[in-house]
Amino acid sequence: MSAHARSRVAANAAAGTAAQIIILAVGLMTTPVILFSLGNAHYGAFALIGSLTAYFGILDLGIGGSLTRFMAFYQERGEPARINAFATFGTEPIVAGSSGPLAMTSSIVAW
């Protein structure tokens, strides 16, 4: 691996770590505000919806990461037909998998 590639990997890793730290800090700061404005009962429903969304995110089974990897790979090789195929057929399981959590969330909110 060249020095330029190593520096790009290091910069991307640092940016990813910084993004995770910012997300954590924002979550820690906004939780008391949300709890105060929603109240205990509604905050419980809010937390349940967030937990269900996180659990259904596990059902991704790596499709999102592999989709990103192969689309970047074929972009580098200059094969737009392959990129279109991955964009079309690779997003179908993600869309189909998100319909269940969406239905559950809307039924909980309506309740």
TIMI-2910 file (N, C-alpha, C, CB; in pm, 1 decimal, decimal comma, always signed):
<rs>
+----------+----------+----------+----------+----------+----------+----------+----------+----------+----------+----------+----------+------+
!      n_x !      n_y !      n_z !     ca_x !     ca_y !     ca_z !      c_x !      c_y !      c_z !     cb_x !     cb_y !     cb_z ! resn !
+----------+----------+----------+----------+----------+----------+----------+----------+----------+----------+----------+----------+------+
!    +85,2 !   -116,6 !     +0,0 !     +0,0 !     +0,0 !     +0,0 !    +90,3 !   +123,5 !     +0,0 !    -97,2 !     -0,6 !   +122,7 !  Met !
!    +55,4 !   +219,1 !    -83,0 !   +137,7 !   +338,7 !    -94,3 !   +115,8 !   +431,0 !    +25,5 !   +106,7 !   +412,8 !   -225,1 !  Ser !
!   +204,3 !   +525,2 !    +39,4 !   +195,0 !   +619,9 !   +151,1 !    +69,1 !   +705,3 !   +138,9 !   +320,2 !   +710,1 !   +156,3 !  Ala !
!    +32,7 !   +739,8 !    +16,3 !    -88,0 !   +818,3 !     -4,7 !   -211,3 !   +739,3 !    +36,9 !    -99,3 !   +861,3 !   -151,1 !  His !
!   -215,6 !   +613,5 !     +1,3 !   -330,5 !   +529,5 !    +38,0 !   -337,9 !   +511,9 !   +189,0 !   -321,7 !   +391,9 !    -31,0 !  Ala !
!   -223,2 !   +495,1 !   +254,1 !   -222,2 !   +482,0 !   +400,0 !   -273,4 !   +608,3 !   +467,5 !    -81,4 !   +450,2 !   +449,6 !  Arg !
!   -233,5 !   +723,4 !   +414,6 !   -279,6 !   +848,5 !   +475,2 !   -429,9 !   +866,8 !   +454,2 !   -202,8 !   +968,3 !   +416,3 !  Ser !
!   -481,6 !   +821,3 !   +339,9 !   -626,2 !   +828,8 !   +315,7 !   -701,7 !   +735,9 !   +410,6 !   -658,4 !   +792,8 !   +169,1 !  Arg !
!   -648,4 !   +616,7 !   +431,3 !   -712,9 !   +522,6 !   +522,9 !   -713,0 !   +580,3 !   +664,1 !   -641,4 !   +385,0 !   +520,3 !  Val !
!   -600,4 !   +636,9 !   +705,7 !   -591,4 !   +695,8 !   +839,6 !   -687,2 !   +814,0 !   +854,3 !   -447,3 !   +740,9 !   +868,7 !  Ala !
!   -696,2 !   +897,6 !   +752,1 !   -786,8 !  +1011,7 !   +757,5 !   -932,5 !   +966,7 !   +762,5 !   -764,2 !  +1102,9 !   +637,2 !  Ala !
!   -966,7 !   +864,9 !   +684,3 !  -1103,3 !   +813,9 !   +685,7 !  -1137,4 !   +748,0 !   +818,9 !  -1123,4 !   +714,8 !   +572,0 !  Asn !
!  -1042,6 !   +676,6 !   +876,5 !  -1065,8 !   +614,7 !  +1006,9 !  -1085,0 !   +721,8 !  +1114,3 !   -948,5 !   +521,6 !  +1044,4 !  Ala !
!  -1005,1 !   +827,0 !  +1108,7 !  -1019,6 !   +935,8 !  +1205,5 !  -1153,2 !  +1007,2 !  +1187,5 !   -903,9 !  +1035,8 !  +1191,6 !  Ala !
!  -1194,9 !  +1027,7 !  +1063,7 !  -1323,6 !  +1093,2 !  +1038,6 !  -1438,9 !  +1005,8 !  +1088,3 !  -1340,5 !  +1123,5 !   +887,8 !  Ala !
!  -1430,0 !   +875,2 !  +1067,0 !  -1533,4 !   +784,6 !  +1115,8 !  -1541,6 !   +782,9 !  +1267,3 !  -1508,2 !   +645,0 !  +1065,0 !  Gly !
!  -1427,0 !   +783,4 !  +1332,2 !  -1423,3 !   +786,8 !  +1478,5 !  -1479,4 !   +918,4 !  +1531,0 !  -1279,7 !   +766,6 !  +1529,3 !  Thr !
!  -1442,1 !  +1027,8 !  +1467,9 !  -1494,7 !  +1158,4 !  +1509,5 !  -1645,9 !  +1165,0 !  +1491,4 !  -1427,5 !  +1271,1 !  +1429,8 !  Ala !
!  -1695,9 !  +1107,8 !  +1383,1 !  -1840,5 !  +1107,2 !  +1360,6 !  -1912,1 !  +1027,3 !  +1469,5 !  -1873,1 !  +1049,1 !  +1221,8 !  Ala !
!  -1856,7 !   +914,4 !  +1509,3 !  -1917,9 !   +833,5 !  +1614,4 !  -1916,6 !   +907,3 !  +1748,1 !  -1845,2 !   +699,3 !  +1627,5 !  Gln !
!  -1810,4 !   +978,8 !  +1776,4 !  -1801,5 !  +1055,9 !  +1901,3 !  -1904,4 !  +1169,0 !  +1901,0 !  -1658,3 !  +1113,5 !  +1920,3 !  Ile !
!  -1920,3 !  +1234,7 !  +1787,2 !  -2018,9 !  +1342,4 !  +1777,4 !  -2159,9 !  +1287,8 !  +1794,6 !  -2006,4 !  +1415,2 !  +1642,8 !  Ile !
!  -2189,4 !  +1173,9 !  +1732,0 !  -2322,0 !  +1112,7 !  +1745,6 !  -2348,6 !  +1077,3 !  +1891,6 !  -2333,8 !   +986,3 !  +1656,5 !  Ile !
!  -2250,1 !  +1021,6 !  +1959,4 !  -2264,8 !   +986,8 !  +2100,3 !  -2288,7 !  +1111,9 !  +2185,0 !  -2140,4 !   +911,8 !  +2150,2 !  Leu !
!  -2212,9 !  +1216,8 !  +2161,6 !  -2228,1 !  +1340,1 !  +2239,4 !  -2365,3 !  +1403,6 !  +2216,5 !  -2117,3 !  +1440,0 !  +2203,1 !  Ala !
!  -2409,8 !  +1406,8 !  +2092,0 !  -2541,4 !  +1464,4 !  +2062,3 !  -2650,9 !  +1382,0 !  +2128,9 !  -2565,1 !  +1471,7 !  +1909,6 !  Val !
!  -2638,3 !  +1250,2 !  +2125,0 !  -2736,0 !  +1163,6 !  +2190,4 !  -2740,9 !  +1185,2 !  +2340,2 !  -2705,0 !  +1019,4 !  +2161,4 !  Gly !
!  -2623,9 !  +1199,7 !  +2401,9 !  -2620,7 !  +1222,7 !  +2546,2 !  -2677,7 !  +1358,7 !  +2584,3 !  -2478,8 !  +1210,9 !  +2597,5 !  Leu !
!  -2660,3 !  +1457,7 !  +2497,7 !  -2712,6 !  +1590,9 !  +2528,6 !  -2861,8 !  +1602,5 !  +2501,3 !  -2638,4 !  +1695,6 !  +2448,6 !  Met !
!  -2911,6 !  +1533,6 !  +2400,4 !  -3052,3 !  +1549,0 !  +2364,6 !  -3145,2 !  +1456,9 !  +2442,5 !  -3069,7 !  +1524,1 !  +2218,3 !  Thr !
!  -3094,5 !  +1350,5 !  +2502,4 !  -3180,7 !  +1258,7 !  +2576,0 !  -3256,1 !  +1327,4 !  +2690,5 !  -3098,3 !  +1144,1 !  +2630,7 !  Thr !
!  -3192,3 !  +1407,0 !  +2775,4 !  -3269,2 !  +1474,4 !  +2880,7 !  -3374,5 !  +1570,2 !  +2826,0 !  -3175,8 !  +1550,1 !  +2971,6 !  Pro !
!  -3343,2 !  +1637,5 !  +2717,4 !  -3438,6 !  +1731,1 !  +2657,7 !  -3559,8 !  +1655,3 !  +2604,2 !  -3371,6 !  +1812,9 !  +2544,4 !  Val !
!  -3534,6 !  +1545,4 !  +2534,5 !  -3644,5 !  +1465,4 !  +2480,4 !  -3726,0 !  +1404,5 !  +2593,2 !  -3591,0 !  +1355,0 !  +2387,7 !  Ile !
!  -3659,4 !  +1353,6 !  +2695,9 !  -3729,4 !  +1294,4 !  +2809,8 !  -3818,3 !  +1397,7 !  +2879,0 !  -3628,7 !  +1235,7 !  +2910,1 !  Leu !
!  -3767,2 !  +1517,1 !  +2898,7 !  -3844,6 !  +1622,4 !  +2964,1 !  -3964,2 !  +1664,5 !  +2879,2 !  -3755,7 !  +1743,4 !  +2992,6 !  Phe !
!  -3944,1 !  +1676,3 !  +2748,1 !  -4053,2 !  +1724,1 !  +2662,4 !  -4157,5 !  +1616,7 !  +2633,5 !  -3996,9 !  +1775,6 !  +2532,1 !  Ser !
!  -4119,2 !  +1489,6 !  +2630,9 !  -4214,8 !  +1383,3 !  +2601,4 !  -4283,2 !  +1327,8 !  +2725,6 !  -4145,6 !  +1272,0 !  +2529,1 !  Leu !
!  -4215,7 !  +1327,1 !  +2837,0 !  -4269,4 !  +1262,0 !  +2955,6 !  -4226,4 !  +1116,2 !  +2957,6 !  -4423,1 !  +1273,5 !  +2959,9 !  Gly !
!  -4246,5 !  +1051,3 !  +3072,1 !  -4197,3 !   +914,3 !  +3087,8 !  -4265,5 !   +814,5 !  +2994,2 !  -4216,5 !   +869,8 !  +3230,3 !  Asn !
!  -4396,8 !   +819,7 !  +2983,4 !  -4469,5 !   +720,5 !  +2903,0 !  -4435,8 !   +732,9 !  +2754,6 !  -4620,6 !   +736,0 !  +2923,2 !  Ala !
!  -4439,0 !   +855,0 !  +2703,7 !  -4409,9 !   +874,1 !  +2562,2 !  -4261,9 !   +849,9 !  +2532,1 !  -4450,1 !  +1014,9 !  +2518,6 !  His !
!  -4175,6 !   +880,7 !  +2629,7 !  -4033,2 !   +852,0 !  +2608,0 !  -4010,5 !   +701,5 !  +2600,3 !  -3946,9 !   +913,6 !  +2720,9 !  Tyr !
!  -4085,8 !   +624,1 !  +2677,5 !  -4074,9 !   +478,7 !  +2669,9 !  -4110,2 !   +427,1 !  +2531,6 !  -4164,4 !   +413,7 !  +2773,7 !  Gly !
!  -4217,6 !   +479,9 !  +2473,3 !  -4254,7 !   +441,3 !  +2336,5 !  -4147,5 !   +485,6 !  +2237,8 !  -4391,1 !   +502,2 !  +2297,6 !  Ala !
!  -4092,1 !   +604,4 !  +2258,6 !  -3985,0 !   +655,6 !  +2172,8 !  -3861,9 !   +565,0 !  +2180,2 !  -3947,7 !   +799,8 !  +2213,3 !  Phe !
!  -3826,5 !   +523,0 !  +2301,2 !  -3710,8 !   +434,0 !  +2319,2 !  -3737,3 !   +297,1 !  +2257,8 !  -3677,0 !   +418,8 !  +2468,7 !  Ala !
!  -3861,0 !   +248,1 !  +2270,1 !  -3896,0 !   +119,9 !  +2209,9 !  -3883,5 !   +124,7 !  +2058,4 !  -4037,5 !    +79,9 !  +2249,3 !  Leu !
!  -3932,6 !   +230,1 !  +1998,8 !  -3921,6 !   +244,4 !  +1853,1 !  -3775,2 !   +251,7 !  +1811,4 !  -3997,3 !   +370,2 !  +1804,6 !  Ile !
!  -3693,7 !   +325,0 !  +1887,0 !  -3551,1 !   +332,4 !  +1855,9 !  -3482,8 !   +198,0 !  +1868,1 !  -3483,2 !   +431,8 !  +1946,3 !  Gly !
!  -3518,9 !   +121,8 !  +1970,6 !  -3459,9 !    -11,3 !  +1988,7 !  -3500,7 !   -105,5 !  +1876,9 !  -3500,9 !    -70,2 !  +2123,3 !  Ser !
!  -3627,8 !   -103,3 !  +1839,8 !  -3673,5 !   -189,3 !  +1730,8 !  -3604,6 !   -153,7 !  +1599,9 !  -3825,1 !   -178,8 !  +1714,6 !  Leu !
!  -3586,9 !    -25,6 !  +1576,1 !  -3517,8 !    +16,5 !  +1455,2 !  -3373,8 !    -34,3 !  +1454,7 !  -3520,4 !   +169,2 !  +1442,7 !  Thr !
!  -3306,7 !    -28,8 !  +1568,5 !  -3168,9 !    -77,7 !  +1577,1 !  -3163,1 !   -228,6 !  +1556,6 !  -3107,3 !    -40,7 !  +1712,4 !  Ala !
!  -3257,5 !   -302,3 !  +1616,2 !  -3257,7 !   -447,0 !  +1598,6 !  -3285,7 !   -486,6 !  +1454,2 !  -3360,3 !   -510,5 !  +1690,1 !  Tyr !
!  -3376,3 !   -416,7 !  +1388,9 !  -3402,7 !   -448,7 !  +1249,2 !  -3286,9 !   -407,9 !  +1159,3 !  -3530,3 !   -380,9 !  +1203,3 !  Phe !
!  -3204,6 !   -315,4 !  +1204,9 !  -3084,3 !   -281,0 !  +1129,8 !  -2985,7 !   -396,3 !  +1122,4 !  -3017,3 !   -161,1 !  +1191,6 !  Gly !
!  -2991,8 !   -485,4 !  +1220,9 !  -2906,0 !   -604,1 !  +1218,9 !  -2945,1 !   -695,1 !  +1103,4 !  -2915,0 !   -680,5 !  +1352,6 !  Ile !
!  -3072,3 !   -692,6 !  +1065,4 !  -3119,5 !   -778,0 !   +957,0 !  -3064,8 !   -737,7 !   +821,0 !  -3269,0 !   -776,3 !   +952,9 !  Leu !
!  -2989,0 !   -630,4 !   +817,1 !  -2923,5 !   -587,7 !   +693,9 !  -2832,0 !   -698,1 !   +642,6 !  -2843,7 !   -457,6 !   +716,5 !  Asp !
!  -2771,2 !   -773,3 !   +734,2 !  -2685,0 !   -887,2 !   +702,5 !  -2567,4 !   -850,3 !   +611,7 !  -2766,5 !   -995,7 !   +637,0 !  Leu !
!  -2521,8 !   -726,8 !   +621,0 !  -2405,1 !   -685,5 !   +543,5 !  -2434,4 !   -643,3 !   +401,6 !  -2307,9 !   -794,6 !   +540,5 !  Gly !
!  -2562,1 !   -637,7 !   +364,8 !  -2596,5 !   -601,4 !   +227,3 !  -2552,2 !   -459,2 !   +197,2 !  -2747,7 !   -616,1 !   +203,3 !  Ile !
!  -2572,1 !   -367,2 !   +292,2 !  -2533,9 !   -227,5 !   +268,4 !  -2384,8 !   -210,9 !   +246,6 !  -2577,3 !   -141,2 !   +384,3 !  Gly !
!  -2304,9 !   -277,7 !   +329,3 !  -2159,3 !   -267,9 !   +313,8 !  -2110,8 !   -329,5 !   +183,4 !  -2089,8 !   -335,3 !   +430,5 !  Gly !
!  -2164,9 !   -445,8 !   +148,1 !  -2121,8 !   -508,8 !    +23,8 !  -2171,0 !   -430,0 !    -97,5 !  -2172,4 !   -653,3 !    +17,0 !  Ser !
!  -2287,4 !   -369,3 !    -84,6 !  -2338,7 !   -286,0 !   -193,5 !  -2244,8 !   -168,1 !   -217,5 !  -2481,8 !   -235,5 !   -161,5 !  Leu !
!  -2201,1 !   -105,3 !   -110,4 !  -2107,3 !     +6,4 !   -121,9 !  -1975,5 !    -38,0 !   -182,0 !  -2083,1 !    +69,8 !    +14,2 !  Thr !
!  -1925,7 !   -152,8 !   -135,8 !  -1796,9 !   -202,8 !   -183,9 !  -1800,2 !   -232,9 !   -333,3 !  -1757,2 !   -328,1 !   -106,9 !  Arg !
!  -1902,2 !   -305,5 !   -378,7 !  -1907,1 !   -343,9 !   -518,7 !  -1940,3 !   -226,4 !   -610,1 !  -2008,4 !   -453,7 !   -537,9 !  Phe !
!  -2021,1 !   -133,6 !   -562,8 !  -2048,8 !    -16,7 !   -646,4 !  -1923,4 !    +68,0 !   -663,5 !  -2161,8 !    +67,8 !   -585,5 !  Met !
!  -1844,2 !    +81,9 !   -557,3 !  -1717,4 !   +155,8 !   -569,0 !  -1620,1 !    +80,5 !   -659,4 !  -1654,0 !   +178,3 !   -429,2 !  Ala !
!  -1617,8 !    -52,6 !   -647,4 !  -1529,5 !   -134,6 !   -729,6 !  -1561,5 !   -117,7 !   -878,1 !  -1541,2 !   -282,1 !   -689,5 !  Phe !
!  -1689,5 !   -126,4 !   -912,7 !  -1727,4 !   -113,3 !  -1053,0 !  -1721,1 !    +30,5 !  -1101,5 !  -1866,3 !   -167,8 !  -1074,3 !  Tyr !
!  -1732,6 !   +125,1 !  -1012,7 !  -1711,3 !   +266,3 !  -1050,3 !  -1566,1 !   +287,3 !  -1091,4 !  -1748,5 !   +361,9 !   -932,6 !  Gln !
!  -1476,0 !   +229,4 !  -1014,0 !  -1333,0 !   +241,9 !  -1044,4 !  -1299,5 !   +174,6 !  -1178,1 !  -1248,2 !   +180,0 !   -930,9 !  Glu !
!  -1364,7 !    +61,9 !  -1205,7 !  -1339,2 !    -10,4 !  -1331,0 !  -1413,0 !    +51,0 !  -1449,4 !  -1379,5 !   -156,1 !  -1316,2 !  Arg !
!  -1504,6 !   +144,6 !  -1423,5 !  -1577,4 !   +210,0 !  -1531,3 !  -1683,9 !   +122,8 !  -1594,5 !  -1482,2 !   +254,3 !  -1636,0 !  Gly !
!  -1758,5 !    +51,4 !  -1512,3 !  -1864,7 !    -36,0 !  -1562,0 !  -2000,6 !    +12,8 !  -1510,0 !  -1839,2 !   -183,7 !  -1518,9 !  Glu !
!  -2059,9 !   +111,6 !  -1577,8 !  -2185,8 !   +167,5 !  -1528,7 !  -2302,3 !    +68,6 !  -1530,6 !  -2222,1 !   +287,4 !  -1610,3 !  Pro !
!  -2300,3 !    -28,5 !  -1621,9 !  -2409,1 !   -126,6 !  -1625,5 !  -2410,7 !   -210,2 !  -1497,9 !  -2395,4 !   -218,0 !  -1748,6 !  Ala !
!  -2293,1 !   -247,4 !  -1448,7 !  -2285,2 !   -323,9 !  -1323,4 !  -2329,7 !   -238,3 !  -1204,9 !  -2141,2 !   -375,8 !  -1300,3 !  Arg !
!  -2293,4 !   -111,0 !  -1206,5 !  -2334,9 !    -20,3 !  -1097,7 !  -2486,5 !    -10,3 !  -1094,8 !  -2271,7 !   +121,3 !  -1115,2 !  Ile !
!  -2548,4 !     +5,9 !  -1211,3 !  -2694,5 !    +13,6 !  -1217,9 !  -2759,2 !   -115,3 !  -1169,7 !  -2739,7 !    +44,2 !  -1360,2 !  Asn !
!  -2699,1 !   -229,1 !  -1203,1 !  -2754,5 !   -357,2 !  -1158,3 !  -2748,6 !   -368,1 !  -1006,6 !  -2678,7 !   -474,7 !  -1222,8 !  Ala !
!  -2636,9 !   -329,9 !   -947,5 !  -2625,7 !   -334,6 !   -801,0 !  -2718,5 !   -233,8 !   -735,4 !  -2481,4 !   -308,3 !   -757,3 !  Phe !
!  -2731,7 !   -116,2 !   -794,3 !  -2820,2 !    -14,8 !   -736,3 !  -2965,7 !    -61,0 !   -742,5 !  -2803,8 !   +120,1 !   -809,5 !  Ala !
!  -3002,3 !   -130,0 !   -849,5 !  -3140,5 !   -174,9 !   -864,5 !  -3170,4 !   -295,5 !   -777,3 !  -3169,4 !   -208,1 !  -1009,4 !  Thr !
!  -3092,6 !   -401,2 !   -793,2 !  -3123,0 !   -526,5 !   -725,2 !  -3066,3 !   -534,2 !   -584,4 !  -3071,4 !   -641,0 !   -805,4 !  Phe !
!  -2968,1 !   -452,6 !   -553,8 !  -2909,5 !   -454,6 !   -419,9 !  -2991,7 !   -380,8 !   -316,6 !  -2772,8 !   -396,2 !   -423,9 !  Gly !
!  -3070,1 !   -284,4 !   -361,2 !  -3151,0 !   -208,1 !   -266,0 !  -3286,2 !   -272,3 !   -238,4 !  -3171,7 !    -68,1 !   -317,3 !  Thr !
!  -3327,5 !   -368,5 !   -319,1 !  -3457,4 !   -432,9 !   -297,1 !  -3467,1 !   -501,8 !   -161,2 !  -3483,9 !   -533,8 !   -406,6 !  Glu !
!  -3366,0 !   -580,8 !   -117,9 !  -3378,4 !   -641,6 !    +15,6 !  -3382,6 !   -538,7 !   +127,4 !  -3263,4 !   -736,6 !    +39,9 !  Pro !
!  -3313,7 !   -428,3 !   +109,6 !  -3314,2 !   -324,0 !   +211,9 !  -3452,9 !   -260,0 !   +221,4 !  -3207,1 !   -216,9 !   +180,9 !  Ile !
!  -3512,0 !   -231,1 !   +107,2 !  -3645,6 !   -171,5 !   +106,6 !  -3748,0 !   -269,9 !   +161,6 !  -3684,8 !   -127,7 !    -35,6 !  Val !
!  -3738,9 !   -395,1 !   +119,7 !  -3832,5 !   -496,6 !   +168,3 !  -3815,0 !   -520,1 !   +318,0 !  -3813,2 !   -628,1 !    +91,9 !  Ala !
!  -3691,7 !   -518,5 !   +364,8 !  -3666,1 !   -539,7 !   +506,6 !  -3707,5 !   -423,6 !   +593,8 !  -3522,4 !   -567,1 !   +527,8 !  Gly !
!  -3715,5 !   -304,3 !   +537,0 !  -3754,3 !   -188,8 !   +617,8 !  -3905,4 !   -171,5 !   +625,5 !  -3691,6 !    -63,2 !   +561,7 !  Ser !
!  -3980,2 !   -244,5 !   +545,7 !  -4125,8 !   -229,7 !   +550,3 !  -4183,7 !   -287,4 !   +679,0 !  -4189,7 !   -297,7 !   +429,5 !  Ser !
!  -4124,4 !   -393,4 !   +733,3 !  -4171,1 !   -450,4 !   +859,7 !  -4155,4 !   -354,5 !   +976,5 !  -4096,6 !   -578,0 !   +889,1 !  Gly !
!  -4034,2 !   -301,5 !   +998,4 !  -4018,9 !   -204,1 !  +1107,0 !  -4104,6 !    -80,1 !  +1088,9 !  -3875,1 !   -163,3 !  +1118,7 !  Pro !
!  -4124,1 !    -38,3 !   +964,3 !  -4208,6 !    +78,4 !   +939,9 !  -4352,6 !    +50,4 !   +981,2 !  -4202,8 !   +119,1 !   +792,0 !  Leu !
!  -4402,2 !    -67,9 !   +948,8 !  -4538,7 !   -104,8 !   +988,0 !  -4551,1 !   -114,5 !  +1139,9 !  -4579,1 !   -238,5 !   +923,1 !  Ala !
!  -4449,7 !   -174,5 !  +1204,1 !  -4453,6 !   -185,9 !  +1350,2 !  -4449,2 !    -48,5 !  +1415,4 !  -4336,9 !   -271,8 !  +1400,8 !  Met !
!  -4363,6 !    +38,8 !  +1365,4 !  -4351,3 !   +172,1 !  +1423,1 !  -4480,6 !   +250,9 !  +1406,5 !  -4235,0 !   +247,5 !  +1358,7 !  Thr !
!  -4542,4 !   +242,2 !  +1290,8 !  -4664,9 !   +317,7 !  +1269,7 !  -4778,8 !   +262,5 !  +1355,4 !  -4703,8 !   +315,1 !  +1121,9 !  Ser !
!  -4780,8 !   +131,2 !  +1380,1 !  -4885,0 !    +77,4 !  +1465,8 !  -4863,4 !   +116,6 !  +1612,8 !  -4890,3 !    -74,4 !  +1451,9 !  Ser !
!  -4737,2 !   +125,0 !  +1655,1 !  -4707,9 !   +166,8 !  +1792,5 !  -4742,9 !   +314,1 !  +1810,3 !  -4558,6 !   +142,1 !  +1827,1 !  Ile !
!  -4709,2 !   +396,3 !  +1710,4 !  -4740,1 !   +538,0 !  +1720,2 !  -4891,0 !   +560,7 !  +1720,2 !  -4674,8 !   +614,9 !  +1605,2 !  Val !
!  -4964,1 !   +483,7 !  +1637,2 !  -5109,4 !   +498,9 !  +1632,4 !  -5174,6 !   +454,1 !  +1762,2 !  -5167,0 !   +419,9 !  +1515,9 !  Ala !
!  -5111,2 !   +358,7 !  +1831,3 !  -5165,2 !   +307,6 !  +1956,1 !  -5159,4 !   +414,9 !  +2060,7 !  -5089,9 !   +183,5 !  +2002,4 !  Trp !
+----------+----------+----------+----------+----------+----------+----------+----------+----------+----------+----------+----------+------+
</rs>
